[in-house]
């Protein structure tokens, strides 16, 4: 059985309005924080994972080539001394 007390009905309306307002404020605060984070990190030069992996592969290949060249130079120097 529902109460017909207008005071309780007003209180329920007030509570529902407050809950809606609080939910809206929470959503707005979250969106504002997200936008500020985008602004803060947007100016930084971050690389994508694909770019990082590509450069890592290139560096490994360059390291291997440098090691191979060092071996060849050492062999040529040894041959020249003999």
Biopython code that builds the backbone (N, CA, C, O; Angstrom):
import numpy as np
from Bio.PDB.StructureBuilder import StructureBuilder

atoms = [
    (1, "UNK", "N", (0.838, -1.174, 0.000)),
    (1, "UNK", "CA", (0.000, 0.000, 0.000)),
    (1, "UNK", "C", (0.890, 1.246, 0.000)),
    (1, "UNK", "O", (1.776, 1.395, 0.841)),
    (2, "UNK", "N", (0.640, 2.111, -0.933)),
    (2, "UNK", "CA", (1.461, 3.293, -1.101)),
    (2, "UNK", "C", (0.951, 4.424, -0.216)),
    (2, "UNK", "O", (-0.254, 4.605, -0.047)),
    (3, "UNK", "N", (1.893, 5.181, 0.347)),
    (3, "UNK", "CA", (1.519, 6.290, 1.221)),
    (3, "UNK", "C", (1.077, 7.481, 0.377)),
    (3, "UNK", "O", (1.632, 7.726, -0.695)),
    (4, "UNK", "N", (0.124, 8.188, 0.837)),
    (4, "UNK", "CA", (-0.383, 9.361, 0.145)),
    (4, "UNK", "C", (0.155, 10.646, 0.777)),
    (4, "UNK", "O", (-0.332, 11.738, 0.485)),
    (5, "UNK", "N", (1.143, 10.511, 1.631)),
    (5, "UNK", "CA", (1.703, 11.654, 2.324)),
    (5, "UNK", "C", (2.490, 12.509, 1.329)),
    (5, "UNK", "O", (3.469, 12.031, 0.756)),
    (6, "UNK", "N", (2.084, 13.763, 1.110)),
    (6, "UNK", "CA", (2.778, 14.617, 0.147)),
    (6, "UNK", "C", (4.206, 14.937, 0.568)),
    (6, "UNK", "O", (5.060, 15.180, -0.284)),
    (7, "UNK", "N", (4.470, 14.939, 1.842)),
    (7, "UNK", "CA", (5.812, 15.219, 2.324)),
    (7, "UNK", "C", (6.773, 14.096, 1.898)),
    (7, "UNK", "O", (7.897, 14.362, 1.474)),
    (8, "UNK", "N", (6.326, 12.862, 2.013)),
    (8, "UNK", "CA", (7.159, 11.723, 1.606)),
    (8, "UNK", "C", (7.340, 11.730, 0.093)),
    (8, "UNK", "O", (8.434, 11.456, -0.401)),
    (9, "UNK", "N", (6.278, 12.042, -0.646)),
    (9, "UNK", "CA", (6.362, 12.103, -2.103)),
    (9, "UNK", "C", (7.363, 13.170, -2.531)),
    (9, "UNK", "O", (8.147, 12.950, -3.454)),
    (10, "UNK", "N", (7.341, 14.324, -1.866)),
    (10, "UNK", "CA", (8.294, 15.391, -2.175)),
    (10, "UNK", "C", (9.722, 14.956, -1.852)),
    (10, "UNK", "O", (10.653, 15.241, -2.606)),
    (11, "UNK", "N", (9.884, 14.267, -0.731)),
    (11, "UNK", "CA", (11.213, 13.795, -0.359)),
    (11, "UNK", "C", (11.748, 12.795, -1.392)),
    (11, "UNK", "O", (12.928, 12.833, -1.740)),
    (12, "UNK", "N", (10.884, 11.908, -1.875)),
    (12, "UNK", "CA", (11.285, 10.925, -2.886)),
    (12, "UNK", "C", (11.684, 11.633, -4.182)),
    (12, "UNK", "O", (12.679, 11.268, -4.809)),
    (13, "UNK", "N", (10.916, 12.636, -4.579)),
    (13, "UNK", "CA", (11.256, 13.414, -5.776)),
    (13, "UNK", "C", (12.606, 14.105, -5.610)),
    (13, "UNK", "O", (13.427, 14.114, -6.527)),
    (14, "UNK", "N", (12.824, 14.679, -4.440)),
    (14, "UNK", "CA", (14.078, 15.360, -4.152)),
    (14, "UNK", "C", (15.253, 14.383, -4.200)),
    (14, "UNK", "O", (16.303, 14.696, -4.760)),
    (15, "UNK", "N", (15.071, 13.208, -3.614)),
    (15, "UNK", "CA", (16.125, 12.199, -3.616)),
    (15, "UNK", "C", (16.425, 11.731, -5.039)),
    (15, "UNK", "O", (17.590, 11.560, -5.397)),
    (16, "UNK", "N", (15.400, 11.524, -5.847)),
    (16, "UNK", "CA", (15.606, 11.116, -7.236)),
    (16, "UNK", "C", (16.325, 12.200, -8.024)),
    (16, "UNK", "O", (17.214, 11.905, -8.822)),
    (17, "UNK", "N", (15.946, 13.440, -7.805)),
    (17, "UNK", "CA", (16.617, 14.554, -8.488)),
    (17, "UNK", "C", (18.084, 14.648, -8.075)),
    (17, "UNK", "O", (18.957, 14.867, -8.915)),
    (18, "UNK", "N", (18.349, 14.482, -6.787)),
    (18, "UNK", "CA", (19.725, 14.545, -6.297)),
    (18, "UNK", "C", (20.560, 13.409, -6.885)),
    (18, "UNK", "O", (21.721, 13.612, -7.241)),
    (19, "UNK", "N", (19.978, 12.220, -6.986)),
    (19, "UNK", "CA", (20.702, 11.087, -7.557)),
    (19, "UNK", "C", (21.017, 11.339, -9.028)),
    (19, "UNK", "O", (22.116, 11.032, -9.488)),
    (20, "UNK", "N", (20.067, 11.891, -9.760)),
    (20, "UNK", "CA", (20.292, 12.216, -11.173)),
    (20, "UNK", "C", (21.362, 13.277, -11.346)),
    (20, "UNK", "O", (22.218, 13.178, -12.225)),
    (21, "UNK", "N", (21.303, 14.295, -10.497)),
    (21, "UNK", "CA", (22.308, 15.359, -10.553)),
    (21, "UNK", "C", (23.691, 14.815, -10.229)),
    (21, "UNK", "O", (24.666, 15.170, -10.891)),
    (22, "UNK", "N", (23.789, 13.961, -9.222)),
    (22, "UNK", "CA", (25.068, 13.377, -8.845)),
    (22, "UNK", "C", (25.626, 12.508, -9.978)),
    (22, "UNK", "O", (26.826, 12.541, -10.253)),
    (23, "UNK", "N", (24.767, 11.744, -10.624)),
    (23, "UNK", "CA", (25.216, 10.910, -11.745)),
    (23, "UNK", "C", (25.716, 11.788, -12.883)),
    (23, "UNK", "O", (26.728, 11.475, -13.510)),
    (24, "UNK", "N", (25.018, 12.879, -13.153)),
    (24, "UNK", "CA", (25.446, 13.806, -14.206)),
    (24, "UNK", "C", (26.775, 14.465, -13.878)),
    (24, "UNK", "O", (27.630, 14.612, -14.751)),
    (25, "UNK", "N", (26.951, 14.860, -12.628)),
    (25, "UNK", "CA", (28.211, 15.476, -12.210)),
    (25, "UNK", "C", (29.364, 14.486, -12.319)),
    (25, "UNK", "O", (30.468, 14.852, -12.722)),
    (26, "UNK", "N", (29.106, 13.235, -11.960)),
    (26, "UNK", "CA", (30.141, 12.207, -12.054)),
    (26, "UNK", "C", (30.549, 11.999, -13.507)),
    (26, "UNK", "O", (31.737, 11.923, -13.819)),
    (27, "UNK", "N", (29.569, 11.908, -14.388)),
    (27, "UNK", "CA", (29.834, 11.709, -15.815)),
    (27, "UNK", "C", (30.624, 12.902, -16.375)),
    (27, "UNK", "O", (31.574, 12.719, -17.137)),
    (28, "UNK", "N", (30.232, 14.107, -15.997)),
    (28, "UNK", "CA", (30.908, 15.305, -16.486)),
    (28, "UNK", "C", (32.345, 15.380, -15.958)),
    (28, "UNK", "O", (33.257, 15.753, -16.694)),
    (29, "UNK", "N", (32.543, 15.030, -14.695)),
    (29, "UNK", "CA", (33.897, 15.040, -14.125)),
    (29, "UNK", "C", (34.781, 14.020, -14.830)),
    (29, "UNK", "O", (35.951, 14.296, -15.097)),
    (30, "UNK", "N", (34.236, 12.847, -15.135)),
    (30, "UNK", "CA", (35.003, 11.812, -15.832)),
    (30, "UNK", "C", (35.408, 12.297, -17.226)),
    (30, "UNK", "O", (36.554, 12.116, -17.638)),
    (31, "UNK", "N", (34.473, 12.910, -17.948)),
    (31, "UNK", "CA", (34.756, 13.411, -19.288)),
    (31, "UNK", "C", (35.773, 14.539, -19.252)),
    (31, "UNK", "O", (36.647, 14.615, -20.116)),
    (32, "UNK", "N", (35.669, 15.409, -18.266)),
    (32, "UNK", "CA", (36.623, 16.506, -18.124)),
    (32, "UNK", "C", (38.021, 15.970, -17.833)),
    (32, "UNK", "O", (39.002, 16.442, -18.408)),
    (33, "UNK", "N", (38.111, 14.986, -16.944)),
    (33, "UNK", "CA", (39.417, 14.395, -16.630)),
    (33, "UNK", "C", (40.006, 13.712, -17.852)),
    (33, "UNK", "O", (41.211, 13.793, -18.091)),
    (34, "UNK", "N", (39.169, 13.044, -18.621)),
    (34, "UNK", "CA", (39.642, 12.370, -19.836)),
    (34, "UNK", "C", (40.172, 13.393, -20.840)),
    (34, "UNK", "O", (41.213, 13.168, -21.456)),
    (35, "UNK", "N", (39.472, 14.508, -21.010)),
    (35, "UNK", "CA", (39.910, 15.553, -21.934)),
    (35, "UNK", "C", (41.224, 16.185, -21.474)),
    (35, "UNK", "O", (42.105, 16.459, -22.289)),
    (36, "UNK", "N", (41.350, 16.411, -20.181)),
    (36, "UNK", "CA", (42.599, 16.998, -19.664)),
    (36, "UNK", "C", (43.769, 16.051, -19.854)),
    (36, "UNK", "O", (44.878, 16.484, -20.168)),
    (37, "UNK", "N", (43.532, 14.770, -19.667)),
    (37, "UNK", "CA", (44.595, 13.780, -19.878)),
    (37, "UNK", "C", (45.000, 13.756, -21.344)),
    (37, "UNK", "O", (46.187, 13.663, -21.658)),
    (38, "UNK", "N", (44.022, 13.840, -22.247)),
    (38, "UNK", "CA", (44.338, 13.876, -23.680)),
    (38, "UNK", "C", (45.183, 15.098, -24.001)),
    (38, "UNK", "O", (46.143, 15.003, -24.765)),
    (39, "UNK", "N", (44.838, 16.242, -23.427)),
    (39, "UNK", "CA", (45.594, 17.468, -23.661)),
    (39, "UNK", "C", (47.014, 17.337, -23.116)),
    (39, "UNK", "O", (47.975, 17.754, -23.763)),
    (40, "UNK", "N", (47.141, 16.759, -21.928)),
    (40, "UNK", "CA", (48.452, 16.634, -21.300)),
    (40, "UNK", "C", (49.348, 15.674, -22.070)),
    (40, "UNK", "O", (50.522, 15.965, -22.300)),
    (41, "UNK", "N", (48.800, 14.535, -22.466)),
    (41, "UNK", "CA", (49.607, 13.541, -23.159)),
    (41, "UNK", "C", (49.666, 13.776, -24.663)),
    (41, "UNK", "O", (50.517, 13.208, -25.348)),
    (42, "UNK", "N", (48.776, 14.600, -25.175)),
    (42, "UNK", "CA", (48.741, 14.859, -26.615)),
    (42, "UNK", "C", (49.977, 15.569, -27.120)),
    (42, "UNK", "O", (50.377, 15.366, -28.266)),
    (43, "UNK", "N", (50.590, 16.395, -26.295)),
    (43, "UNK", "CA", (51.782, 17.122, -26.710)),
    (43, "UNK", "C", (53.041, 16.282, -26.680)),
    (43, "UNK", "O", (54.072, 16.685, -27.219)),
    (44, "UNK", "N", (52.968, 15.130, -26.061)),
    (44, "UNK", "CA", (54.134, 14.261, -25.981)),
    (44, "UNK", "C", (54.205, 13.378, -27.221)),
    (44, "UNK", "O", (53.179, 12.992, -27.781)),
    (45, "UNK", "N", (55.407, 13.069, -27.636)),
    (45, "UNK", "CA", (55.592, 12.238, -28.815)),
    (45, "UNK", "C", (55.720, 10.782, -28.417)),
    (45, "UNK", "O", (56.827, 10.280, -28.221)),
    (46, "UNK", "N", (54.603, 10.111, -28.300)),
    (46, "UNK", "CA", (54.608, 8.683, -28.033)),
    (46, "UNK", "C", (54.591, 7.939, -29.357)),
    (46, "UNK", "O", (54.002, 8.410, -30.330)),
    (47, "UNK", "N", (55.224, 6.801, -29.396)),
    (47, "UNK", "CA", (55.217, 5.991, -30.609)),
    (47, "UNK", "C", (54.224, 4.853, -30.438)),
    (47, "UNK", "O", (53.889, 4.446, -29.326)),
    (48, "UNK", "N", (53.767, 4.355, -31.578)),
    (48, "UNK", "CA", (52.870, 3.211, -31.522)),
    (48, "UNK", "C", (53.700, 1.950, -31.312)),
    (48, "UNK", "O", (54.918, 1.959, -31.486)),
    (49, "UNK", "N", (53.045, 0.897, -30.947)),
    (49, "UNK", "CA", (53.732, -0.382, -30.723)),
    (49, "UNK", "C", (54.374, -0.870, -32.015)),
    (49, "UNK", "O", (55.476, -1.420, -31.997)),
    (50, "UNK", "N", (53.687, -0.670, -33.134)),
    (50, "UNK", "CA", (54.216, -1.102, -34.424)),
    (50, "UNK", "C", (55.502, -0.355, -34.768)),
    (50, "UNK", "O", (56.468, -0.952, -35.245)),
    (51, "UNK", "N", (55.507, 0.973, -34.520)),
    (51, "UNK", "CA", (56.714, 1.763, -34.787)),
    (51, "UNK", "C", (57.864, 1.308, -33.895)),
    (51, "UNK", "O", (59.000, 1.196, -34.355)),
    (52, "UNK", "N", (57.577, 1.048, -32.633)),
    (52, "UNK", "CA", (58.601, 0.603, -31.704)),
    (52, "UNK", "C", (59.197, -0.729, -32.146)),
    (52, "UNK", "O", (60.416, -0.901, -32.150)),
    (53, "UNK", "N", (58.325, -1.675, -32.519)),
    (53, "UNK", "CA", (58.802, -2.985, -32.958)),
    (53, "UNK", "C", (59.630, -2.882, -34.231)),
    (53, "UNK", "O", (60.619, -3.600, -34.382)),
    (54, "UNK", "N", (59.240, -1.991, -35.162)),
    (54, "UNK", "CA", (59.993, -1.809, -36.399)),
    (54, "UNK", "C", (61.395, -1.277, -36.110)),
    (54, "UNK", "O", (62.372, -1.763, -36.680)),
    (55, "UNK", "N", (61.497, -0.294, -35.240)),
    (55, "UNK", "CA", (62.809, 0.273, -34.896)),
    (55, "UNK", "C", (63.646, -0.743, -34.134)),
    (55, "UNK", "O", (64.860, -0.812, -34.324)),
    (56, "UNK", "N", (63.019, -1.522, -33.283)),
    (56, "UNK", "CA", (63.734, -2.556, -32.538)),
    (56, "UNK", "C", (64.331, -3.586, -33.499)),
    (56, "UNK", "O", (65.471, -4.016, -33.322)),
    (57, "UNK", "N", (63.560, -3.979, -34.516)),
    (57, "UNK", "CA", (64.045, -4.933, -35.515)),
    (57, "UNK", "C", (65.206, -4.332, -36.308)),
    (57, "UNK", "O", (66.203, -5.003, -36.574)),
    (58, "UNK", "N", (65.062, -3.056, -36.681)),
    (58, "UNK", "CA", (66.139, -2.385, -37.423)),
    (58, "UNK", "C", (67.413, -2.310, -36.579)),
    (58, "UNK", "O", (68.509, -2.514, -37.101)),
    (59, "UNK", "N", (67.283, -2.023, -35.301)),
    (59, "UNK", "CA", (68.451, -1.933, -34.423)),
    (59, "UNK", "C", (69.127, -3.290, -34.274)),
    (59, "UNK", "O", (70.356, -3.367, -34.255)),
    (60, "UNK", "N", (68.346, -4.356, -34.170)),
    (60, "UNK", "CA", (68.927, -5.698, -34.053)),
    (60, "UNK", "C", (69.685, -6.061, -35.324)),
    (60, "UNK", "O", (70.769, -6.642, -35.262)),
    (61, "UNK", "N", (69.114, -5.718, -36.476)),
    (61, "UNK", "CA", (69.788, -6.001, -37.751)),
    (61, "UNK", "C", (71.080, -5.196, -37.861)),
    (61, "UNK", "O", (72.099, -5.727, -38.302)),
    (62, "UNK", "N", (71.055, -3.929, -37.469)),
    (62, "UNK", "CA", (72.251, -3.084, -37.511)),
    (62, "UNK", "C", (73.322, -3.623, -36.569)),
    (62, "UNK", "O", (74.509, -3.584, -36.894)),
    (63, "UNK", "N", (72.913, -4.121, -35.412)),
    (63, "UNK", "CA", (73.868, -4.697, -34.464)),
    (63, "UNK", "C", (74.535, -5.939, -35.063)),
    (63, "UNK", "O", (75.747, -6.116, -34.938)),
    (64, "UNK", "N", (73.750, -6.788, -35.708)),
    (64, "UNK", "CA", (74.304, -7.986, -36.346)),
    (64, "UNK", "C", (75.287, -7.605, -37.447)),
    (64, "UNK", "O", (76.359, -8.199, -37.562)),
    (65, "UNK", "N", (74.923, -6.618, -38.253)),
    (65, "UNK", "CA", (75.805, -6.170, -39.328)),
    (65, "UNK", "C", (77.103, -5.594, -38.763)),
    (65, "UNK", "O", (78.177, -5.830, -39.318)),
    (66, "UNK", "N", (77.016, -4.853, -37.684)),
    (66, "UNK", "CA", (78.205, -4.276, -37.063)),
    (66, "UNK", "C", (79.113, -5.373, -36.533)),
    (66, "UNK", "O", (80.335, -5.285, -36.659)),
    (67, "UNK", "N", (78.524, -6.407, -35.940)),
    (67, "UNK", "CA", (79.331, -7.529, -35.447)),
    (67, "UNK", "C", (80.003, -8.261, -36.601)),
    (67, "UNK", "O", (81.173, -8.630, -36.505)),
    (68, "UNK", "N", (79.269, -8.472, -37.692)),
    (68, "UNK", "CA", (79.846, -9.122, -38.871)),
    (68, "UNK", "C", (80.994, -8.293, -39.445)),
    (68, "UNK", "O", (82.040, -8.834, -39.803)),
    (69, "UNK", "N", (80.795, -6.990, -39.528)),
    (69, "UNK", "CA", (81.854, -6.117, -40.047)),
    (69, "UNK", "C", (83.069, -6.113, -39.124)),
    (69, "UNK", "O", (84.202, -6.059, -39.601)),
    (70, "UNK", "N", (82.856, -6.170, -37.832)),
    (70, "UNK", "CA", (83.983, -6.205, -36.893)),
    (70, "UNK", "C", (84.791, -7.479, -37.103)),
    (70, "UNK", "O", (86.020, -7.451, -37.040)),
    (71, "UNK", "N", (84.118, -8.583, -37.349)),
    (71, "UNK", "CA", (84.825, -9.845, -37.608)),
    (71, "UNK", "C", (85.613, -9.742, -38.914)),
    (71, "UNK", "O", (86.760, -10.183, -38.982)),
    (72, "UNK", "N", (85.004, -9.164, -39.944)),
    (72, "UNK", "CA", (85.693, -9.021, -41.233)),
    (72, "UNK", "C", (86.900, -8.095, -41.114)),
    (72, "UNK", "O", (87.955, -8.372, -41.684)),
    (73, "UNK", "N", (86.748, -7.007, -40.381)),
    (73, "UNK", "CA", (87.869, -6.066, -40.193)),
    (73, "UNK", "C", (88.990, -6.762, -39.444)),
    (73, "UNK", "O", (90.158, -6.606, -39.802)),
    (74, "UNK", "N", (88.665, -7.519, -38.423)),
    (74, "UNK", "CA", (89.689, -8.231, -37.658)),
    (74, "UNK", "C", (90.404, -9.234, -38.549)),
    (74, "UNK", "O", (91.621, -9.390, -38.449)),
    (75, "UNK", "N", (89.664, -9.921, -39.423)),
    (75, "UNK", "CA", (90.297, -10.887, -40.342)),
    (75, "UNK", "C", (91.195, -10.168, -41.336)),
    (75, "UNK", "O", (92.294, -10.644, -41.625)),
    (76, "UNK", "N", (90.757, -9.046, -41.860)),
    (76, "UNK", "CA", (91.593, -8.279, -42.798)),
    (76, "UNK", "C", (92.853, -7.747, -42.111)),
    (76, "UNK", "O", (93.929, -7.766, -42.708)),
    (77, "UNK", "N", (92.738, -7.275, -40.875)),
    (77, "UNK", "CA", (93.892, -6.787, -40.148)),
    (77, "UNK", "C", (94.872, -7.916, -39.859)),
    (77, "UNK", "O", (96.085, -7.723, -39.938)),
    (78, "UNK", "N", (94.359, -9.079, -39.528)),
    (78, "UNK", "CA", (95.224, -10.219, -39.272)),
    (78, "UNK", "C", (95.937, -10.649, -40.550)),
    (78, "UNK", "O", (97.112, -11.016, -40.521)),
    (79, "UNK", "N", (95.218, -10.601, -41.669)),
    (79, "UNK", "CA", (95.806, -10.972, -42.967)),
    (79, "UNK", "C", (96.876, -9.975, -43.377)),
    (79, "UNK", "O", (97.898, -10.349, -43.952)),
    (80, "UNK", "N", (96.634, -8.694, -43.077)),
    (80, "UNK", "CA", (97.591, -7.649, -43.450)),
    (80, "UNK", "C", (98.878, -7.760, -42.636)),
    (80, "UNK", "O", (99.961, -7.486, -43.155)),
    (81, "UNK", "N", (98.775, -8.154, -41.377)),
    (81, "UNK", "CA", (99.947, -8.289, -40.507)),
    (81, "UNK", "C", (100.792, -9.503, -40.902)),
    (81, "UNK", "O", (102.000, -9.533, -40.664)),
    (82, "UNK", "N", (100.150, -10.492, -41.502)),
    (82, "UNK", "CA", (100.898, -11.718, -41.849)),
    (82, "UNK", "C", (101.713, -11.574, -43.083)),
    (82, "UNK", "O", (102.389, -12.519, -43.490)),
]
sb = StructureBuilder()
sb.init_structure("model")
sb.init_model(0)
sb.init_chain("A")
sb.init_seg("    ")
for serial, (resi, resn, name, xyz) in enumerate(atoms, 1):
    if name == "N":
        sb.init_residue(resn, " ", resi, " ")
    sb.init_atom(name, np.array(xyz, "f"), 0.0, 1.0, " ", f" {name:<3s}", serial, name[0])
structure = sb.get_structure()
